[in-house]
């Protein structure tokens, strides 16, 4: 794929606060540790992903691992590694287009890739393919999944290419993370990349977790959630489950993700970042304990240990990952990840080269044996808040398929998300791109395309926030009907402007 060129592309920040000298050998070992750690973590969490929703995995339940486990996973379930191949998409763009590659190069590369995506990633991809560019492609007004975990699980690359330079990592996440996320969803990527960056220059897990949080605005819910976990760890230093229960009690009620509201499923970035932090803090630098705890927190239990083990792997280095975990990985290091031509061994060298280039770009020095890094300290990125003033009330069933129009009236509401999809009724029907319009109280507010290809799909039928408070007449009209195509409306989620005490109805 060609690189998109933008004249006058601004340079990344160069605010320096000190110098750190490490050997090139150590730098490479830490980069390898980061990639190895996240690959081990996602593989270990393979059989438990989204199995334990709203509960942790009991101590008595053994999570499998074996000598050939990584190779087996890569060959039998390549889609497991979405964390990795999304990272590698962006790594490849840097390789092809240089460190100053503009955002459109990254957006087009991932939007047109052959792999399947979900939630914020798929919503962002749809927007890019429909001509909505970043950062609007990740903004919650255009992406109901904007607070989801997506960029958080694929931001590792930004920290691994910016050793000891967290402000540079944050600048990279600002550009790329807003393709598919915003608000807390973006903050997840900022926080993860910052922890990776700091893991090159500190071996203190507590310091890295706390210091990285300085990159997040204190007014944000993301900051407050992670800060709570740090406080609960101090209060209950020997019992991670007490902290897990406190987290569940205070933070797990979903607001944005239409699939997670009123469901046990939770892929909210701040909650899953909290599971990562919980594992890092209670793991206390022990690779096995960190993996076990982070996985047992449940929910997205392959992505969260992948992040935690990647950060810790960067901190301790490849050579210090226990053989129990590392030996199975070594058997798979020459296998290319699905949808890429890159193996781990290739990624190690590619990521190392990009880190050296970043060090040079930001006033560091690269010698024959050592590198001198001009380090930076985390500073808060700007404040963004998604779904402000929106409180979910109910999911009301629709259960309607239609080839022409759909009409219903909401209760008193300020926002809604209509969940559904397009359906091709006949497999041999001619190709047809269905197009529909949304009307609210008689006024057309949007037209949208509904591709049937899974990789190009629209995640929901329609959504709208910040409506005038009141009952609203909703109409969806198909603008180019075809007898072999229809829209399927499952239900709609609606919001009010005040917190709801005791939800009347959950999900149907």
C-alpha positions as CSV (number, residue, x, y, z in Angstrom):
1,X,0.0,0.0,0.0
2,X,1.3,3.5,-0.9
3,X,2.2,6.0,1.8
4,X,0.1,9.1,2.1
5,X,2.2,12.2,2.1
6,X,1.5,15.5,3.9
7,X,3.6,18.5,3.3
8,X,4.8,20.4,6.4
9,X,4.2,17.5,8.8
10,X,5.1,18.8,12.3
11,X,7.8,17.0,14.3
12,X,7.1,15.1,17.5
13,X,7.7,16.8,20.8
14,X,11.3,17.2,22.0
15,X,10.9,18.2,25.7
16,X,14.0,16.6,27.4
17,X,14.4,16.2,31.1
18,X,17.6,14.0,31.4
19,X,19.8,11.4,29.9
20,X,19.9,7.6,30.3
21,X,22.6,5.5,28.8
22,X,22.0,1.8,28.1
23,X,23.7,-0.7,25.9
24,X,22.3,-1.5,22.5
25,X,22.2,-5.2,23.6
26,X,20.0,-4.2,26.6
27,X,17.7,-2.1,24.4
28,X,17.2,-5.0,22.0
29,X,16.6,-7.4,24.9
30,X,13.9,-5.2,26.3
31,X,12.2,-4.7,23.0
32,X,12.2,-8.5,22.5
33,X,10.8,-8.9,26.0
34,X,8.0,-6.6,25.2
35,X,6.9,-8.4,22.1
36,X,7.5,-11.8,23.6
37,X,5.6,-10.9,26.7
38,X,2.5,-9.7,24.9
39,X,2.5,-12.8,22.6
40,X,2.8,-15.1,25.6
41,X,0.0,-13.2,27.4
42,X,-2.5,-13.4,24.6
43,X,-1.8,-17.1,24.1
44,X,-2.2,-17.9,27.8
45,X,-5.5,-16.1,27.9
46,X,-6.7,-17.9,24.8
47,X,-9.2,-20.4,26.3
48,X,-10.7,-18.0,28.8
49,X,-11.4,-14.9,26.7
50,X,-14.9,-13.6,27.5
51,X,-15.8,-16.8,29.3
52,X,-15.8,-15.2,32.8
53,X,-17.9,-12.1,32.5
54,X,-18.4,-10.2,35.8
55,X,-16.5,-12.8,37.8
56,X,-12.9,-13.9,38.2
57,X,-11.5,-17.2,37.3
58,X,-11.4,-19.4,40.4
59,X,-8.0,-20.4,41.8
60,X,-8.9,-24.1,41.4
61,X,-9.4,-23.8,37.6
62,X,-6.2,-24.6,35.8
63,X,-5.3,-22.5,32.8
64,X,-3.5,-24.7,30.3
65,X,0.0,-24.1,29.0
66,X,2.4,-26.6,27.3
67,X,5.6,-26.8,25.4
68,X,4.0,-26.4,22.0
69,X,1.1,-24.1,23.0
70,X,2.1,-20.9,21.2
71,X,2.7,-22.7,17.9
72,X,-0.6,-24.5,18.3
73,X,-2.5,-21.3,18.9
74,X,-0.9,-19.5,16.0
75,X,-1.7,-22.3,13.6
76,X,-5.2,-23.2,14.8
77,X,-6.7,-19.8,15.8
78,X,-4.8,-17.0,14.0
79,X,-7.6,-14.5,14.8
80,X,-6.5,-14.7,18.5
81,X,-3.6,-12.4,17.7
82,X,-5.6,-9.3,16.8
83,X,-3.7,-7.5,19.5
84,X,-0.4,-8.3,17.7
85,X,-1.4,-7.9,14.0
86,X,-3.0,-4.6,14.7
87,X,0.2,-3.4,16.3
88,X,2.2,-4.8,13.3
89,X,0.0,-2.9,10.9
90,X,1.2,0.4,12.4
91,X,4.8,-0.9,12.7
92,X,4.8,-1.7,9.0
93,X,3.5,1.8,8.1
94,X,6.4,3.3,10.1
95,X,8.8,1.0,8.2
96,X,7.4,1.9,4.8
97,X,6.6,5.6,5.3
98,X,9.0,6.8,8.0
99,X,8.6,8.1,11.6
100,X,6.7,11.2,10.4
101,X,4.1,9.2,8.4
102,X,0.8,11.1,8.5
103,X,-2.3,9.7,10.1
104,X,-4.0,8.8,6.8
105,X,-1.3,6.3,6.1
106,X,-2.1,4.4,9.2
107,X,-5.9,4.8,8.8
108,X,-5.9,3.4,5.2
109,X,-3.5,0.6,6.1
110,X,-5.7,-0.8,8.9
111,X,-9.0,0.0,7.2
112,X,-8.1,-1.9,4.1
113,X,-6.4,-4.9,5.8
114,X,-7.9,-8.3,5.4
115,X,-8.4,-9.2,9.0
116,X,-11.7,-9.1,10.9
117,X,-12.3,-6.4,13.5
118,X,-14.9,-5.6,16.2
119,X,-16.2,-2.8,18.3
120,X,-14.3,0.5,18.1
121,X,-11.8,-0.9,15.5
122,X,-14.5,-2.0,13.2
123,X,-16.5,1.3,13.7
124,X,-13.4,3.3,12.9
125,X,-12.6,1.1,9.9
126,X,-16.2,1.6,8.6
127,X,-15.8,5.4,9.0
128,X,-12.5,5.5,7.2
129,X,-13.9,3.5,4.3
130,X,-16.9,5.8,4.2
131,X,-14.6,8.9,4.0
132,X,-14.8,10.0,7.6
133,X,-11.2,10.8,8.5
134,X,-9.4,10.7,11.9
135,X,-9.9,12.1,14.4
136,X,-13.6,12.2,13.6
137,X,-13.6,8.4,12.8
138,X,-12.9,7.7,16.5
139,X,-15.1,10.4,18.0
140,X,-18.0,9.1,20.0
141,X,-20.5,11.0,18.0
142,X,-19.4,8.9,15.0
143,X,-18.4,5.8,16.9
144,X,-20.5,4.4,19.8
145,X,-17.6,2.1,20.8
146,X,-15.2,5.0,21.3
147,X,-14.5,4.1,25.0
148,X,-13.9,0.5,24.2
149,X,-10.6,-1.3,24.8
150,X,-9.5,-1.4,21.1
151,X,-6.6,1.1,20.9
152,X,-5.5,0.1,24.4
153,X,-4.7,-3.4,23.2
154,X,-2.8,-2.3,20.1
155,X,-0.8,0.7,21.5
156,X,2.2,-1.4,22.6
157,X,4.2,-0.5,19.5
158,X,4.1,3.2,20.5
159,X,5.9,2.5,23.8
160,X,8.3,0.0,22.4
161,X,9.6,2.5,19.8
162,X,10.0,5.4,22.3
163,X,12.2,4.0,25.1
164,X,12.3,6.5,28.1
165,X,10.3,9.1,26.0
166,X,6.7,8.9,27.2
167,X,5.8,12.3,25.8
168,X,6.8,11.1,22.4
169,X,4.8,7.9,22.9
170,X,1.8,10.0,23.8
171,X,2.1,12.1,20.7
172,X,2.2,8.9,18.6
173,X,-1.0,7.7,20.3
174,X,-2.7,11.0,19.8
175,X,-2.3,10.6,16.0
176,X,-3.1,6.9,15.6
177,X,-5.4,6.3,18.6
178,X,-8.0,8.7,17.4
179,X,-8.5,6.7,14.2
180,X,-10.7,4.3,16.2
181,X,-11.1,5.7,19.8
182,X,-11.4,8.9,21.8
183,X,-11.9,9.8,25.4
184,X,-11.2,7.0,27.8
185,X,-10.7,4.7,24.8
186,X,-7.8,6.9,23.7
187,X,-6.5,7.3,27.3
188,X,-6.1,3.5,27.5
189,X,-3.6,3.6,24.6
190,X,-1.8,6.6,26.1
191,X,-1.5,4.9,29.5
192,X,-0.3,1.6,28.1
193,X,2.3,3.2,25.7
194,X,3.5,5.4,28.6
195,X,4.0,2.3,30.8
196,X,6.0,0.6,28.1
197,X,8.1,3.7,27.5
198,X,8.9,4.0,31.3
199,X,9.6,0.2,31.5
200,X,12.9,0.8,29.6
201,X,14.2,3.1,32.4
202,X,12.7,1.7,35.6
203,X,12.5,-1.8,37.1
204,X,10.0,-0.6,39.8
205,X,6.5,-1.8,38.8
206,X,4.8,0.5,41.3
207,X,6.7,3.5,40.0
208,X,5.9,2.7,36.4
209,X,2.1,2.3,37.1
210,X,2.0,5.6,39.1
211,X,4.3,7.7,36.9
212,X,2.5,6.7,33.7
213,X,-0.8,7.9,35.2
214,X,0.6,11.4,35.1
215,X,-0.1,11.3,31.3
216,X,-3.8,11.1,31.9
217,X,-5.9,14.2,33.0
218,X,-7.0,13.9,36.6
219,X,-10.5,15.0,35.8
220,X,-11.1,12.0,33.6
221,X,-12.9,8.8,34.7
222,X,-10.0,6.8,33.4
223,X,-7.5,8.5,35.8
224,X,-9.9,8.2,38.7
225,X,-10.5,4.5,38.1
226,X,-6.8,3.6,37.8
227,X,-6.0,5.8,40.8
228,X,-8.6,3.9,42.8
229,X,-6.9,0.6,42.0
230,X,-3.5,2.0,43.2
231,X,-5.2,3.1,46.4
232,X,-6.9,-0.2,47.0
233,X,-3.6,-2.0,46.4
234,X,-2.2,0.1,49.3
235,X,-5.2,-0.8,51.4
236,X,-5.3,-4.5,50.6
237,X,-1.6,-5.2,49.6
238,X,-2.0,-9.0,49.9
239,X,-5.4,-9.7,48.4
240,X,-6.0,-8.9,44.8
241,X,-9.6,-10.1,45.0
242,X,-10.6,-7.4,47.4
243,X,-9.4,-4.8,45.0
244,X,-11.2,-6.7,42.2
245,X,-14.5,-6.5,44.1
246,X,-14.0,-2.8,44.9
247,X,-13.4,-2.2,41.2
248,X,-16.6,-4.2,40.3
249,X,-18.6,-2.2,42.8
250,X,-17.6,1.2,41.6
251,X,-16.6,1.2,38.0
252,X,-18.1,-1.6,35.9
253,X,-21.5,-0.2,34.8
254,X,-21.1,0.3,31.1
255,X,-22.3,3.6,29.5
256,X,-21.1,3.6,25.9
257,X,-20.5,0.2,24.3
258,X,-24.0,-0.8,23.0
259,X,-23.1,-4.5,23.4
260,X,-22.0,-4.1,27.0
261,X,-24.7,-1.8,28.5
262,X,-26.9,-4.0,30.8
263,X,-24.8,-7.0,30.0
264,X,-22.0,-8.8,32.0
265,X,-19.7,-8.1,29.0
266,X,-17.3,-5.2,29.7
267,X,-14.7,-4.1,27.3
268,X,-14.5,-0.5,28.6
269,X,-10.9,0.7,28.4
270,X,-10.6,2.0,31.9
271,X,-12.0,-1.2,33.5
272,X,-9.7,-3.5,31.5
273,X,-6.7,-1.1,32.1
274,X,-7.6,-1.5,35.8
275,X,-7.3,-5.3,35.4
276,X,-3.8,-4.8,33.8
277,X,-2.7,-2.5,36.7
278,X,-4.1,-4.9,39.3
279,X,-2.1,-7.7,37.8
280,X,1.1,-5.6,37.6
281,X,0.8,-4.4,41.2
282,X,-0.1,-7.7,42.8
283,X,2.3,-9.6,40.5
284,X,5.1,-7.4,42.0
285,X,7.5,-8.0,39.2
286,X,7.0,-11.8,39.1
287,X,6.2,-12.8,35.5
288,X,4.1,-15.9,36.3
289,X,2.1,-14.2,39.1
290,X,1.4,-11.2,36.9
291,X,0.2,-13.4,34.1
292,X,-2.0,-15.5,36.4
293,X,-3.6,-12.6,38.2
294,X,-4.3,-10.5,35.1
295,X,-5.8,-13.5,33.3
296,X,-8.0,-14.5,36.3
297,X,-9.6,-11.0,36.5
298,X,-11.8,-12.2,33.6
299,X,-13.5,-10.3,30.8
300,X,-11.0,-9.8,27.9
301,X,-8.7,-12.3,29.5
302,X,-6.3,-12.7,26.6
303,X,-5.8,-9.0,25.9
304,X,-5.3,-7.9,29.5
305,X,-2.5,-10.4,30.3
306,X,-0.9,-9.6,26.9
307,X,-0.6,-5.9,27.9
308,X,0.6,-6.7,31.4
309,X,3.2,-9.3,30.3
310,X,4.4,-7.0,27.5
311,X,5.1,-4.2,29.9
312,X,6.8,-6.5,32.4
313,X,8.7,-8.3,29.6
314,X,10.0,-4.9,28.6
315,X,11.0,-4.1,32.1
316,X,12.9,-7.4,32.9
317,X,14.0,-8.2,29.3
318,X,13.7,-11.2,27.1
319,X,16.5,-13.1,28.7
320,X,14.8,-12.9,32.1
321,X,11.4,-14.3,31.1
322,X,11.2,-17.7,32.8
323,X,11.9,-20.6,30.5
324,X,8.5,-22.2,31.3
325,X,7.0,-19.3,29.3
326,X,9.8,-18.5,26.9
327,X,10.6,-21.9,25.5
328,X,7.2,-22.5,23.9
329,X,7.4,-19.1,22.4
330,X,10.8,-19.8,20.8
331,X,9.2,-22.6,18.8
332,X,6.9,-20.1,17.1
333,X,9.3,-17.1,16.6
334,X,9.7,-17.8,12.9
335,X,6.0,-18.2,12.2
336,X,4.4,-15.1,10.6
337,X,1.4,-13.7,12.3
338,X,-1.9,-14.0,10.4
339,X,-2.5,-11.3,7.8
340,X,1.1,-10.2,7.9
341,X,4.5,-11.3,6.6
342,X,6.1,-10.6,9.9
343,X,7.3,-13.2,12.4
344,X,8.4,-12.4,16.0
345,X,12.1,-12.6,14.9
346,X,11.4,-10.1,12.2
347,X,9.5,-7.8,14.5
348,X,12.2,-7.8,17.1
349,X,14.7,-6.4,14.6
350,X,12.2,-4.0,12.9
351,X,11.0,-2.6,16.3
352,X,14.6,-2.2,17.4
353,X,15.5,-0.3,14.3
354,X,12.6,2.1,14.8
355,X,13.5,2.7,18.5
356,X,17.1,3.6,17.4
357,X,15.7,6.0,14.8
358,X,13.4,7.6,17.4
359,X,16.2,8.0,19.8
360,X,18.3,9.8,17.1
361,X,15.3,12.0,16.0
362,X,14.8,13.2,19.6
363,X,18.4,14.4,20.3
364,X,19.7,11.1,21.6
365,X,22.9,9.3,20.4
366,X,23.4,5.9,19.0
367,X,26.9,4.5,19.4
368,X,28.5,1.3,18.4
369,X,27.7,-0.3,21.8
370,X,25.6,2.2,23.8
371,X,22.7,4.5,23.2
372,X,22.1,7.7,25.0
373,X,18.4,8.6,25.4
374,X,17.1,12.1,26.1
375,X,14.4,11.1,28.5
376,X,11.1,12.9,29.2
377,X,8.5,12.8,31.9
378,X,4.8,12.1,31.4
379,X,2.6,15.2,31.1
380,X,-1.2,15.1,31.0
381,X,-2.7,15.0,27.5
382,X,-5.8,17.0,26.8
383,X,-9.2,16.2,28.5
384,X,-11.8,14.4,26.4
385,X,-15.0,12.9,27.8
386,X,-17.3,10.7,25.8
387,X,-21.1,10.4,26.4
388,X,-21.1,13.3,28.9
389,X,-24.4,13.6,30.6
390,X,-25.8,10.4,29.1
391,X,-27.2,7.7,31.3
392,X,-28.6,4.4,29.9
393,X,-32.1,3.6,30.8
394,X,-33.3,0.6,28.9
395,X,-32.9,-1.6,25.9
396,X,-36.2,-2.0,24.2
397,X,-36.8,-4.8,21.7
398,X,-37.7,-4.2,18.1
399,X,-37.2,-7.6,16.5
400,X,-38.1,-6.4,13.0
401,X,-36.7,-7.1,9.6
402,X,-37.7,-4.6,6.9
403,X,-37.0,-3.9,3.3
404,X,-38.6,-0.5,3.1
405,X,-39.0,1.4,6.4
406,X,-39.2,1.1,10.2
407,X,-40.9,3.5,12.5
408,X,-41.2,3.7,16.3
409,X,-41.5,6.2,19.1
410,X,-39.0,6.3,22.0
411,X,-39.8,7.2,25.7
412,X,-38.4,10.4,27.0
413,X,-34.8,10.3,25.9
414,X,-31.7,12.4,24.9
415,X,-29.9,9.7,22.9
416,X,-30.3,6.3,21.4
417,X,-28.5,3.5,19.6
418,X,-30.4,1.2,17.2
419,X,-28.7,-2.1,17.1
420,X,-29.0,-4.3,14.1
421,X,-27.4,-5.3,10.8
422,X,-28.0,-5.8,7.1
423,X,-29.0,-9.2,5.8
424,X,-28.6,-10.6,2.3
425,X,-31.6,-13.0,2.0
426,X,-30.3,-14.9,-1.0
427,X,-26.7,-16.1,-1.3
428,X,-26.8,-15.9,-5.1
429,X,-28.4,-12.4,-5.1
430,X,-26.6,-9.7,-7.2
431,X,-24.3,-7.4,-5.3
432,X,-26.2,-4.4,-3.9
433,X,-25.1,-1.8,-1.4
434,X,-28.1,-0.9,0.7
435,X,-28.5,2.7,1.7
436,X,-30.8,4.0,4.4
437,X,-31.7,7.3,6.1
438,X,-32.5,8.1,9.7
439,X,-35.2,10.6,10.5
440,X,-35.9,12.0,14.0
441,X,-39.2,13.7,14.5
442,X,-39.6,14.0,10.8
443,X,-36.2,15.6,10.0
444,X,-33.5,13.6,8.1
445,X,-30.3,13.6,10.2
446,X,-28.2,11.0,8.4
447,X,-27.8,8.7,5.5
448,X,-25.6,5.6,5.7
449,X,-24.4,2.7,3.6
450,X,-24.7,-0.9,4.8
451,X,-22.2,-3.3,3.2
452,X,-22.8,-7.0,3.7
453,X,-19.0,-7.8,3.7
454,X,-18.1,-8.5,7.4
455,X,-14.9,-6.5,7.1
456,X,-16.8,-3.4,5.9
457,X,-19.9,-3.7,8.0
458,X,-21.5,-0.9,10.0
459,X,-21.5,-1.9,13.7
460,X,-25.0,-0.6,14.5
461,X,-27.8,0.7,12.3
462,X,-27.9,4.3,13.6
463,X,-27.2,6.2,16.8
464,X,-27.7,9.8,18.0
465,X,-26.7,11.6,21.1
466,X,-27.5,15.1,22.6
467,X,-31.1,15.1,21.4
468,X,-33.6,17.5,23.0
469,X,-35.1,15.7,26.0
470,X,-38.4,14.2,25.1
471,X,-40.1,11.4,23.3
472,X,-38.9,11.1,19.7
473,X,-40.4,9.6,16.5
474,X,-37.7,7.5,14.8
475,X,-38.0,6.5,11.2
476,X,-35.5,4.5,9.1
477,X,-36.1,4.5,5.4
478,X,-34.2,2.3,2.9
479,X,-33.4,4.6,0.0
480,X,-32.6,1.9,-2.6
481,X,-34.7,-1.2,-1.8
482,X,-33.8,-4.6,-3.2
483,X,-35.9,-7.7,-2.8
484,X,-32.9,-9.7,-1.7
485,X,-31.7,-7.3,1.0
486,X,-33.2,-6.1,4.3
487,X,-32.2,-4.4,7.5
488,X,-32.7,-6.3,10.8
489,X,-33.4,-4.1,13.9
490,X,-32.9,-6.1,17.1
491,X,-33.4,-3.4,19.8
492,X,-32.6,0.1,20.8
493,X,-30.8,1.5,23.8
494,X,-31.9,4.9,25.0
495,X,-30.4,7.5,27.4
496,X,-31.6,10.1,29.7
497,X,-29.9,13.1,31.3
498,X,-30.0,12.0,34.9
499,X,-28.6,8.9,36.6
500,X,-31.2,6.2,36.8
501,X,-31.6,4.5,40.2
502,X,-32.7,0.9,39.8
503,X,-33.0,0.1,36.1
504,X,-36.5,-0.8,35.1
505,X,-35.4,-3.3,32.5
506,X,-32.1,-4.6,31.6
507,X,-31.8,-6.4,28.3
508,X,-34.3,-8.5,26.3
